[in-house]
Each structure stands twice: as C-alpha cells, then as structure tokens.
C-alpha cells in the first residue's frame, strides 16, 4: 500500500489550515501592535506574528503526545500581548519625551524592546505550561471558580469585539470613552 495518498491528504489539510489561519494572524498582529508607534512597521510585525505561529504549530504538533494534535494561536493570549506591547511602547515614549520628537532611534528602541520582551515572556509561559503538563498539574485549573472562568471568557469576547471595531474604524479603542468614535 502506497503512502502517497496519505501524504497528499496531509498536504491538502495543511493548505486548508493555512488558508484559514493566515488572515486571522494578520488581524492578531493588528490587535497586538495597535499602538500608533507600530503602525509604520505593521507589515514586518505581521510577518513576525505569522512566523511565530508557524513555530508554535511546529512545536505543538511535534512534541504533543496526541498524534492528531494541531496547534494554532488562540485569541485568549491577545489580551495580554496587546496590553504588554502598549505598556512597553507607552513607557518608552514617556521616558524619552513628549512623543512629538519620534526619531528613528526611539522607534527602534520601542520595536526591539517590544519584540524581545513579548518573545521572552511567551517562551517563559510555554516553559511553565510544559512543566505543568509534565508534572500533571493541569488539574489545578479545576479549582478556579466557574464565575472567574466565565468572566475571563466574557472579557475575551468583549476584547475581540473591541479589537474588531477598532480595526474597522482605524482608531484604537483603549478605554470606554473611545467608543464615542463610532458616533
């Protein structure tokens, strides 16, 4: 029995998966890097998000104990990545001055600091999750109260709506008063 039909099946599956995920990843990049300092560089940052997703899927599929597993970047982490990138950019810009004098060195510092810190924090979280799996500590999540989990999931939904509206109107929505941009 030839394994060529099985290989073609996997190639088609990978193509369909890529066609579905790549547009989402561009949206994720826009959500993560929604601070105005990132906008001139959003093309390169989007490609970086796609590369990180490829690495994520490769590691998840390779090291998972489930033979059928695939791993894609989820929207739950966007809340934290977006907050971190905004905090880093705001902090560096506040330290360097009023923001009116955005020279290339300041922008380079914001970009490099953000990319490195997001990468390091994501790698640390991955190491913690791997250790939790190795020591079978994932059952600890069961001790979280249901309202806490429900509130977190509801906030993810709100954040996704907020990010989608922000993308549609081309203005960041960072606080409740920013919803007035719709009117």
Steps between C-alpha positions, in 0.01 A plus 500: 500500500641835394523786745468765226121546543553550874774753434279691255225500763737665749614758244141593415416520870799727561401727209141533622625566853738770371234665286273523803762616749711756314226769483436451872870546571504834318210608719682374808805706405281810469355433844834428668678799346219755511706785645562778247879459518468152346283598203779593254653157566185289509596304186820368653330441836221304326757275337660449840165392645458253212850362560432460870177317416691261274749432779213455746320252276820309425589465868148409601460239228847356548510475878139419576421153631182503290569381146209698353579831668539830325568826674395845391540835666185578697336833567520467881867601512439811292372685805830463678723550197314817404513639852870420525591657166300813581656528844851460362444757226333749734773459762788551258331795328425663836860452609640647179289814491173645384453276197520789256865421434470140387838443344612172349704400805199524732280303259773237465523474879124457531489236225799301621399512866145395422596212271763366741283532812195344333715214375664439837173514690334263254792257528482513880127430491562208266759357739256532791226326301736218400603453863135499609435228244803295601408513869129455430404829662238590240228376735568807714291697251196310625531692828429832331146611582259482207414874516871582462529283191172639362611858561831439327328344199249787486785751505668316213179543301479869590866550412453333160197722426697805613796404282276431200327836531837667543623339178185607315518866603883521486521650847617333820238431763693487824246628756120514523484864388664403168172335394384855420706474179210301357268802510 
